[in-house]
Amino acid sequence: MAVNYRSLVPGGFYSSNPFDRSVPVSIRCNNPGAINGAPWEKKYPGYVDTVETTPGNKTTIFEAPEYGVAVWWELLRRYAAAGATTVGDIINRYGGGQDYSAYVQFVTRKTGLGPRTKVPLDDDDILLPFGKAMFHYEAGRPTPLKDEQIAYGLKLGRAKGDEQAAGPPPAVMTTENRTPSEAPTPPAPPPPTDTADLTLDTREGVEAIQSTLIAGGYLDPPVDGAYGPVTKWALTKFAERNGLEFSGQITARLKTTLMEAKPLPLTPGNDLAGKIVRAMQANKYWIARHPDCVNIVYIEGMNPDGSINDNRNNVFNDLRLVFRVKEGGVPGIVGKWEATTEPSRKWTLTPMNPDGAFHIKFGQYKAWIRGWYHTHEALRQAGEIEGYRDPHKTFKRDFNYPVRGSEFGVHHHWGYDLPHDEMGGSSAGCLVGRSTSGHREFMSIVLEDARYRANPAYRFMAAIMPAGDLQPDA
């Protein structure tokens, strides 16, 4: 049963689920402050789950926005205990080290408070307008919450989540409108096909076969109904793996085997490759499981040794890596290099696009083909990706400015051997490996992929994830 979110937006619309990208994350998740997930939040009433939306972590989902306000108050209390009590200190702490000067200016302009004004956690005359201004900035629009809703959330925060101590909620917070407490789930896959559907003679038949091969880890999604060289390669390997010969015909035995097919084995360990695989599985990303194929992954804010860094801007502090699933199902890294997934300081402050520098959205995209970038071999963008503009030059993804398209020119290329802590003009939002030798090694590995060898026009897939998606040692 689909989650019934009670997220308020102007016009009386209620967001149906946390994956509805047409609604700002702070509204669709009932989390006015767009607070990242943390273990302590689970102790508060109204906690539902988290959804991946922010760099390095996930945004918490609450049953109703008043619960989100309560946790926002508790976060401010924790900031105050650490010495961050002024408007400027609170917002800069919120940014985790990023440049939040535009955020501070917005809030001071909306409230009349100065950057050095203390924000007392027991004074709603200051806290209420301060919260409304922050919630406005996070949503990119005025908060749809009424003052009494915010005030109740503050009261609930001061009561440490004790709803009885906080007293009755405002009338607008009705039980029937609350989000169920079970975690939201993406749509379920379609049911298994009938053997009669498994044929190469119709588009629908090819799609049915492709669905099985995708589920098995042989063929990249999405289905397209085209029986091309990569689908043929995947079907041939499937038949070989199951002790069958494939001569271009779907025999009765092959149909039965396709219907009964199980995915290729995948047994991630506790090494870096295993952590990456588990993170990809948690994000519902597809993984190539055949040992003749590779998986391209970028991890934002991670060093080559697998440690997490502070993800400062203008630094090659992201990780580009390639792994394959070996016979037996154990994933292993075959190459890793210093990289960046973000635009440099130069292109952030003087963007090529007047709407701001491009930041790719975390996700998995099948969008690149072999080609050339200026003087060297690269993977060039040839398909649709998603991202965000940074019009306020904050060096971060601005979720209020989402974009989608196939002509951003986001390529996988080299970074001209620039210093680790100076990206120069190497990236305006591309996926860049710092060293020339490392990039050549990267290209030599990915071009050995069996899918590319089957079809030189093969479109490569890559996943981009925050380091926070990887779990610590089990």
C-alpha positions, 0 to 999 in steps of 0.5 A: 500500500502506498505511503500517504504523505501529509505534506502541505503545499500551497493549493491544498495538494498533498505529496503522495510519496517522498520520491515526488521530485516535483515537491521540495524535499523539506515539504514532501518529507514533512521535514521543514528544516530538511534535516539529515538522518541521524540515529537519535532522531529515531527516538522521536515520535513521528519518525518514518524513515530516510530518503537519499536527497542530500550530499553525504547523508539522507533526509529524514521523513516524518509522519507530519511536519510538526514532528519535523519541527520538533527535531529541528528544535532538538538539533538547535539545542545540540548546536547550542550545547556545542557553542553555536547560538547565533544566527550566523553560527547556527546556519554555518553549522547547518552547512557542515563547513560549506559557504552558507553566506547566502543562507545567512543573508536570506535569513537576516533579511527576512527576520531583521536579525543580525548574524551575531544575534543570539537565538534563544530556544525558549523565546518563540518571538524570535524562534518562530520567525527564525524558523519560518525563514530557514524553512522558506530557504530550505523549500525555496518558497514560503513555508505552508505551515501555520504558526500554531503548527510550528509553535506546537513543534517547538513545544514538542521539541522542548518536551523531548518528544513527549506528546503527553507533556506537549499537550494536544496538537493543533486542530490541523494535525489530524490523525487521518492525515498522518503518514503511516509509520512503515518505511516507504518503498519504491514501486514493486517490479512487474510479475513474472512473464509467461513463457508464451511472451518470451520470443524474439519475434515481437517487441514485447517478447524481446522486452520480456526477455530483457526483463529477465536478463536485467534481473539476472545481472546480465543486461543493463536496464532499461528494457527497450524491445530492441534485439541489438548486439548487447542483448544478444551477448547477454542472452548468449551468456545466459544460455552458456551459464545454464548449459544451453546452446543459443543459435538465435532461436528461443527454444522451449527449453530456453524459455523454461530456463528463462522463466526459472532463472535466478540472478547471477551470484552476488556475495559482498564482503566487508571490504570497500567493494562490498560496502559499495555493492550494499550501498548500491543495492540499498539505492536500488541501483543496477549491478552488472554481475557477469565477470566480463563486465565492469561497474563504474562508480563515483563516491563523493567525499571519499579518499582512495583508501576508503576513508571519508573526508570533509568534501571541501570544494575545489579539491579532488576529494572524490573517488572514481572506481571500477569494480567487477563481480568475479566468478562466485559472486564476490565483487572486487575493485579493479581500479580506483583514482582521485577524482571530482564530481563537482565544479571547481571554484573557477566555474562556480564563481564564473559559471558557463551557464547563467543559471549557475554551475551544474552539480550532478544529482546522486543516482545511476545513469546510462548516459555515456559513450566512448569519444574524445574530450579535447585531446584525449579519449573519454566517455562523453555524455550521450544520454539524459542525466539529472542535476542541480544549478547553483545560482547563488554560488554556494558550492553545493547542490541547490535543490530548488533548481533541478535540471534534466537533459542530455546536453550538459556536456558532463563527460568522464575525462582527466584533470590535467595532473592538477594539484590535489587541492586546486581543481583550476579549470578542470571541471565545470561539473564533469566526472573528472579523474585527477591524473592523466595516467589514472584516466588512461588506466580507467579508459583501458579497463572500461573499454575491455567490457564485453558489452562495449566489445559487442557494440562500440556504440554501447552506452556506459552506465555510472553511479554517483553516491555520497560517501555517507551511503556506505555503511561501516564495517559489519 
